[in-house]
Amino acid sequence: MRVTILGLGEAGSAYASAFAEAGQAVTGFDPSPVATPPHVARAASAAEAVSDAEVVLGLTTAAPSVAVASEAAGHLRSEAIYIDMNAGSPQKKREVQSALGSDAKFVDGAVIGSVIQFGARAHVLLSGPYSDLAATVLGTIGAQTESLQGQIGDASQRKLLRSVFMKGLGALITEAIQAGEEAGETEWVRAQIAGELALGEKALDRLLNGTAQHARRRSIELNDSLTLLASFPRQWPMTQAAQSVHLTLSRTEEASVAEQLASIPTSALGDAGDRLGFLDSAVKPIWKSAPISGRAFTVHTRPGDNLAIHQALPLTQPGDILVVAGGGDCERALIGELIAERAQLRGIAGMVIDGAIRDVDEIEALGFPVWARGVSPAGPYKTGPGRLRETISAAGAVCHHGDFIVADADGVFVVNPLEAEKVLADGRAVVADEEGRKAAMRQEASQQTQ
């Protein structure tokens, strides 16, 4: 049996190794420079990887799954079975199926056991007309399979419903341990939690470590869970809170995402989407700083009053961008040199202010990036009120606490963190297209002058 694994991360490597150990011919593909498991041939593209495959496992993560399927579609053998085992929404699975074409033998796969704990033997739900065939294939490597038949999306829906519990439990344990650390009672709290779990310390550490290690991917999975739950007439505050915990834990990984976003012009990011998400054009850099990107720390303050900004500074994390909804008032400056220096010392990447600032020359001398609506020498009040870490409207754009902010010479753009990877890919495509067109124009102009 010729098996192709698309995606060689933790799960992909586990399945690739299992098939190779079972004596199957295994080919793997991953666009990232991850290690290739022993006895697995590495393909240079998804198209090359699937061209001779009888079985294809999609394990790239959900975000690129449709694009990868589109690349593979024209090269997939008619008799090959394609099992998408990414953690995605039912709609995403149907999009992958559509990308492959109506004749493809497509199966919706959902891994609901722990790959860390069980490897390729983890429990897998399968749905769609070819789910029995997929169960037979996965059974050759000892996977615990459950064929639902039914429709594409049925398996993924069950996984998302399970995620409401499992990811919520992981988030709750993480927060409880953090509380214990703050109080100097870590071991006592661990003992209390372990005593309530059937597998004790082993289960506790698996949930605690897995939550931190896979925070970003699981936050996206929880977003799919919330989309599913939104169709039911209730509120889901615990699931929303669990997603928030995962997003907070994913900051280390997102530092790289922020750096990549800053490398793409805001104009290209806007052109790649629906051109919504920009602050209005009056908000400009007060000096010619380099582009910045980071997570938004939101502040809502009364016009001309900066008490909330003072309250926000001690709560920020390095790399944050303070986004201040100041009502667009330009009669009193909300920040000056002193606040800018305090923010810089805390590691804040910059500020975006729907209002006025002062001490422009001094802030430029500090090298602290600030985007603002205007400049005024008049100082602020410090009486409040204000609100922190809430969804705000700043200069005509909605900004949630934790959104990515991208700011450059042209203006300021807001990016939903759950869509950051897609925005990055689409933005890069726009830049590449523009570079191609410019090169063609130059070549044409050169030929005309010869």
Protein Blocks (a to p, Z undefined) as FASTA:
>chain_A
ZZddehjafklmmmmmmmmmnopacddddfbfcdcdehiacdfbfklmmmmccbdcdfeb
jklmmmmmmmmmmmccfkbccddfbdcdfklmmmmmmmnopkbccdddddfbdfklnmmm
bccddedjklmmmmmmmmmnopacddeklaehjlmmmmmmmmmmmmmmmmmmmmmmmmmm
mnopmmmmmmmmmmmpmnlmmlmmmmmmmmmmmmmmmmmmmmmmmmmmmmpccddfklmm
mmmmmmmmmmmmmmmmmmmmmmpcfklmmmmmnopaiacfklccfbdcdddddddddddd
dehiaklmmmmmmmpcehiacdddehhpakbcfbdfklmmmmmmnopabdcdedddehkl
mmmmnopacddfbdcfbdcddebpadehiacdeehiacdehiacdddfkbccdddfklmm
mmmmmmmmmmmmmmmmmmmmmmmmmmmmZZ
